[in-house]
């Protein structure tokens, strides 16, 4: 699971700009309704690959933000995902 907004790169080409879950343009309401209709019961993987993560987004092991702040961002994204799943009737 990840979200994006279109952005222009240095050459002016439009490319995905990754962002926090629920902050972009992915229609998660439609997506989860399709999963529910298909009776999807498999795992979901939450990707956190957007710039505000102090280096965690690019696989660094030393971060430029405090660990507590990074964990707070992770928790926020997980809570957003859980909220979307609840709204879709896929999580109690």
C-alpha positions in Angstrom: 0.0 0.0 0.0 1.4 3.4 -0.9 0.0 6.7 -2.1 1.3 9.3 -4.7 0.8 12.6 -6.4 2.0 13.4 -9.8 5.1 15.7 -9.8 7.5 17.0 -12.4 11.1 15.9 -12.3 14.1 18.0 -13.3 13.5 17.3 -17.0 9.8 18.3 -16.8 8.5 14.8 -17.1 5.6 13.8 -14.9 6.5 11.0 -12.4 5.0 9.6 -9.3 5.8 11.6 -6.2 5.4 9.3 -3.2 3.5 10.7 -0.2 2.0 9.6 3.1 -1.0 7.3 2.9 -4.2 9.2 2.4 -2.4 12.4 1.3 -2.2 11.5 -2.4 -4.6 10.7 -5.3 -5.1 7.0 -5.0 -8.8 6.2 -4.7 -8.5 3.9 -1.7 -12.3 3.8 -1.2 -12.8 2.3 -4.6 -9.7 0.0 -4.2 -10.9 -1.4 -0.9 -14.5 -1.9 -2.2 -13.0 -4.0 -5.1 -11.0 -6.0 -2.6 -14.0 -6.6 -0.5 -16.1 -7.6 -3.5 -13.4 -10.0 -4.5 -13.4 -11.5 -1.0 -9.7 -10.7 -0.7 -8.2 -12.2 2.5 -4.5 -12.0 1.7 -1.8 -9.8 3.4 -1.3 -6.1 2.7 2.1 -4.5 2.7 2.4 -0.9 3.7 5.2 1.0 1.9 6.6 4.1 3.5 8.9 5.5 0.8 8.2 9.3 0.8 10.6 12.1 1.6 9.6 13.0 5.2 11.2 9.9 6.8 14.7 11.2 7.5 16.4 8.7 5.3 14.3 5.6 6.1 12.6 6.1 2.8 15.9 5.4 1.0 17.0 2.5 3.2 19.5 4.4 5.3 20.3 2.9 8.8 21.0 6.3 10.3 18.2 8.8 10.3 18.1 12.6 10.2 15.0 12.8 12.4 14.5 11.4 16.0 13.5 7.8 16.2 10.4 8.8 18.1 9.3 11.1 15.3 9.9 8.3 12.7 7.9 5.8 14.7 5.1 8.4 15.1 5.0 8.7 11.3 4.9 4.9 10.9 2.1 4.7 13.5 0.1 7.5 11.8 0.3 5.7 8.4 -0.7 2.4 10.0 -3.7 4.1 11.7 -4.7 5.7 8.4 -4.6 2.2 6.7 -6.7 0.7 9.6 -9.2 3.5 9.3 -9.6 2.9 5.6 -10.0 -0.8 6.1 -12.6 -0.2 8.8 -14.5 2.2 6.6 -14.5 -0.4 3.8 -15.9 -3.0 6.3 -12.7 -5.1 6.1 -11.5 -4.6 9.6 -13.5 -4.8 12.9 
